[in-house]
Amino acid sequence: MPTHPVSKVVVVGGGIFGVSSAVHLSRLGIETILINDGPLASGASGRSLAWLNSARMRSAEYHQLRMIGIDRYRTLSAKYPDAAWLRFDGGLTWDADDASNEILEALAHEKSLGYDARHLLAGDIPSATPGIATSAVTRQGAIFNPGEGWVDLPSLIKLLVAEFVERGGQLVTDAGRATVTLATGRTTGVATERGATFAADAVLLATGSDVPRTVAQTGQHIPDGTPIALLVRTKPVALPLRAVLNTPRVAVRPTPDGALVLDSAWSEEEVIVNPDGTYGVKASTLQGLLDEASKVLEGNPELELESYGVGPKPIPGDGEPVFGRLKGTEGYYVAFSHSGATLGLIAGELHADEMDTGNEHPLLAKFRPTRFG
Ligand SMILES: Cc1cc2nc3c(=O)[nH]c(=O)nc-3n(C[C@H](O)[C@H](O)[C@H](O)COP(=O)(O)OP(=O)(O)OC[C@H]3O[C@@H](n4cnc5c(N)ncnc54)[C@H](O)[C@@H]3O)c2cc1C
């Protein structure tokens, strides 16, 4: 059922979902304020692997949304063909040599969807993509997905925010924690813990892992599966690697400044969450990740730690995106999802469209917060 189109929106959250939504709203001529508690890109978007993909298995609707998300990046890439922060140089993945190996099943599934996927044995890899230690590839072989890519989210956020401000959008950073203000059955805007208030007839809550907590004040439950994630950045290193690598012990992607970023499931599990809510990362975890990356790179280069980022990786409890308006609270929209790099441009576009038209977009039908009851 259509709701009323909006004339003034507050977007809370300076990660990719908030920034993308704010710029799309401003492109539609809607008065928009973008508020963030700290500096922009200080959440998950500032420490993301940001591999643009729809690899492996998921629901048909989620796959479709991701593919459209990638399409929007292709359009952006055509506008900035030389951008060092957005590359479509493919992805290469292989599994462990044990019972968990599902390379052939994943390949068959991807091919059945028309997702560009090629099965490569170790010896075939150098002719497809450079810089890989082919001896590390397991005997079942790898999948090369030539259509995949990566984005440096802080660079993209900077670009989008510059456009937002140029179009007259109001940017408020370092505002402290914001909450959504409510009156009978509708939102009235946003209030910050520092006492500032911003009136609006619609609010988009794009606060990453904080979304379920804030939404709970309306009585709407959003299950939260957010883990604490670790992203390691190496010092710049001269390597021919172009593709994003997803291997059993480490994921690796190049960065705009000639370094690498790394993550993995095992290193995420080694993060220590202290009782006061701070995080601890062991030196052995950092070194372990550098060593694992070295093993999958041609020539096994020595990699040095530049820095690391640790904190929540927003993931809804059922793994699928939570997008769109809360039922029962007029003007209250949420954006909470994993794979926010892949979905960032399309999610902002569709949220802006829904607010502008007052109509629910069919591409978001499966992802509404109301599915949780
Ligand atoms: C290690 C890692 C690897 C990843 N790999 C991939 C990948 O390969 N591909 C992919 O597509 N995605 C990946 N992701 C996921 C992707 O990065 C995230 O889904 C995306 O960055 C989330 O963006 P967001 O805008 O929802 O949240 P965030 O980037 O966390 O932004 C939320 C912002 O809101 C602010 N905020 C929070 N609460 C409040 C409040 N109450 N008031 C005001 N401001 C508030 C925060 O400070 C933050 O700036 C990865 C993420 C991580 C961490």
The ligand as an ORCA input file, in Angstrom:
! r2SCAN-3c Opt
* xyz 0 1
  C      35.683     -7.383      7.534
  C      34.509     -7.106      6.644
  C      34.458     -7.683      5.374
  C      33.389     -7.424      4.532
  N      33.411     -7.931      3.270
  C      32.430     -7.585      2.393
  C      32.520     -8.004      1.036
  O      33.472     -8.663      0.644
  N      31.535     -7.618      0.178
  C      30.469     -6.857      0.577
  O      29.618     -6.536     -0.251
  N      30.371     -6.450      1.867
  C      31.321     -6.797      2.775
  N      31.248     -6.400      4.069
  C      30.022     -5.752      4.521
  C      29.954     -4.271      4.241
  O      31.189     -3.647      4.474
  C      28.880     -3.689      5.164
  O      27.648     -4.375      4.910
  C      28.663     -2.212      4.964
  O      29.877     -1.503      5.056
  C      27.668     -1.722      6.012
  O      27.419     -0.368      5.783
  P      26.389      0.398      6.712
  O      26.190      1.732      6.109
  O      25.193     -0.453      6.979
  O      27.088      0.462      8.163
  P      28.397      1.184      8.692
  O      29.447      1.292      7.668
  O      28.742      0.490      9.971
  O      27.906      2.655      8.995
  C      27.021      2.960     10.035
  C      27.383      4.341     10.542
  O      26.406      4.731     11.494
  C      27.050      5.312     12.625
  N      26.139      5.113     13.749
  C      25.848      3.956     14.394
  N      24.899      4.167     15.316
  C      24.572      5.490     15.247
  C      23.639      6.298     15.931
  N      22.776      5.798     16.836
  N      23.580      7.620     15.645
  C      24.393      8.157     14.688
  N      25.286      7.428     13.984
  C      25.369      6.093     14.260
  C      28.367      4.552     12.729
  O      29.343      5.284     13.418
  C      28.722      4.371     11.257
  O      29.465      5.476     10.778
  C      32.311     -6.624      4.956
  C      32.353     -6.030      6.224
  C      33.438     -6.272      7.061
  C      33.478     -5.599      8.408
*
